[in-house]
Amino acid sequence: MLTPAQSVLGAIQGLKVAAPDISTATIVGITCTILILLFAIQPFGTTKLATTFAPIVVVWLLFNFCCGVYNLALFDHSVLKAFNPSHAIQYLIRNGEEGWRSLGGLLLAL
């Protein structure tokens, strides 16, 4: 129960970027309303919930994809070099055991 609540709260806190004057009480109120609605709909079946949110998620993912492609084309596409495994191998060779330990922190961040 904590993970969905924290995820919804984190998403709603993103509204502060667009509207910095929004109060914490408003953010908590919106979060609680969304969670109550989600849990109220759940007894009707997770299929109905998934059917409702699937189009929203598809639009959101397409929007993120388009923004990503736009920013890669406009600013700097060299970030795609990160997918080259030779960089990771060179990093591990260069940093030895400490490089392997840093992968644990990277895994936790993901």
C-alpha positions as semicolon CSV with decimal commas, in nm:
position;residue;x (nm);y (nm);z (nm)
1;M;0,000;0,000;0,000
2;L;0,292;0,236;0,069
3;T;0,448;0,203;-0,277
4;P;0,140;0,311;-0,479
5;A;0,075;0,595;-0,236
6;Q;0,434;0,716;-0,265
7;S;0,422;0,688;-0,645
8;V;0,101;0,890;-0,670
9;L;0,235;1,147;-0,425
10;G;0,557;1,180;-0,625
11;A;0,362;1,225;-0,947
12;I;0,135;1,490;-0,797
13;Q;0,433;1,672;-0,645
14;G;0,549;1,724;-1,003
15;L;0,269;1,979;-1,031
16;K;0,488;2,217;-0,828
17;V;0,706;2,257;-1,137
18;A;0,414;2,393;-1,339
19;A;0,246;2,571;-1,048
20;P;0,502;2,664;-0,778
21;D;0,237;2,837;-0,566
22;I;0,041;2,514;-0,505
23;S;0,031;2,427;-0,135
24;T;0,140;2,103;0,029
25;A;-0,212;2,055;0,163
26;T;-0,347;2,070;-0,192
27;I;-0,094;1,813;-0,310
28;V;-0,180;1,576;-0,026
29;G;-0,553;1,629;-0,087
30;I;-0,526;1,551;-0,459
31;T;-0,312;1,245;-0,381
32;C;-0,563;1,115;-0,126
33;T;-0,852;1,173;-0,367
34;I;-0,680;0,979;-0,645
35;L;-0,593;0,691;-0,410
36;I;-0,946;0,675;-0,271
37;L;-1,088;0,667;-0,624
38;L;-0,846;0,396;-0,730
39;F;-0,927;0,178;-0,431
40;A;-1,301;0,246;-0,473
41;I;-1,288;0,129;-0,837
42;Q;-1,077;-0,178;-0,758
43;P;-1,366;-0,398;-0,633
44;F;-1,520;-0,376;-0,982
45;G;-1,220;-0,566;-1,108
46;T;-0,865;-0,484;-1,201
47;T;-0,962;-0,540;-1,565
48;K;-1,181;-0,231;-1,562
49;L;-0,907;-0,034;-1,394
50;A;-0,649;-0,151;-1,647
51;T;-0,886;-0,082;-1,937
52;T;-0,936;0,271;-1,810
53;F;-0,569;0,348;-1,760
54;A;-0,424;0,167;-2,063
55;P;-0,502;0,447;-2,312
56;I;-0,373;0,708;-2,066
57;V;-0,046;0,517;-2,023
58;V;-0,007;0,471;-2,400
59;V;-0,053;0,845;-2,461
60;W;0,193;0,924;-2,178
61;L;0,456;0,684;-2,318
62;L;0,414;0,822;-2,670
63;F;0,449;1,175;-2,537
64;N;0,769;1,081;-2,352
65;F;0,903;0,906;-2,663
66;C;0,832;1,208;-2,885
67;C;0,989;1,448;-2,635
68;G;1,296;1,224;-2,614
69;V;1,341;1,201;-2,990
70;Y;1,286;1,577;-3,025
71;N;1,546;1,656;-2,758
72;L;1,796;1,409;-2,905
73;A;1,758;1,567;-3,248
74;L;1,765;1,924;-3,123
75;F;2,036;1,912;-2,860
76;D;2,280;1,624;-2,837
77;H;2,250;1,272;-2,969
78;S;2,593;1,172;-2,836
79;V;2,421;1,046;-2,519
80;L;2,334;0,735;-2,721
81;K;2,700;0,633;-2,689
82;A;2,605;0,512;-2,340
83;F;2,455;0,202;-2,500
84;N;2,800;0,097;-2,622
85;P;2,914;-0,185;-2,389
86;S;3,283;-0,104;-2,447
87;H;3,245;0,205;-2,226
88;A;3,125;-0,012;-1,937
89;I;3,407;-0,260;-1,989
90;Q;3,666;0,018;-1,996
91;Y;3,513;0,165;-1,678
92;L;3,536;-0,169;-1,496
93;I;3,895;-0,225;-1,610
94;R;3,995;0,129;-1,513
95;N;3,829;0,120;-1,167
96;G;3,874;-0,244;-1,073
97;E;3,693;-0,363;-0,762
98;E;3,562;-0,013;-0,683
99;G;3,397;-0,009;-1,026
100;W;3,209;-0,328;-0,944
101;R;3,095;-0,182;-0,611
102;S;2,965;0,127;-0,786
103;L;2,737;-0,098;-0,994
104;G;2,552;-0,183;-0,672
105;G;2,468;0,184;-0,622
106;L;2,362;0,212;-0,984
107;L;2,130;-0,086;-0,943
108;L;1,973;0,073;-0,635
109;A;1,924;0,398;-0,826
110;L;1,740;0,217;-1,102
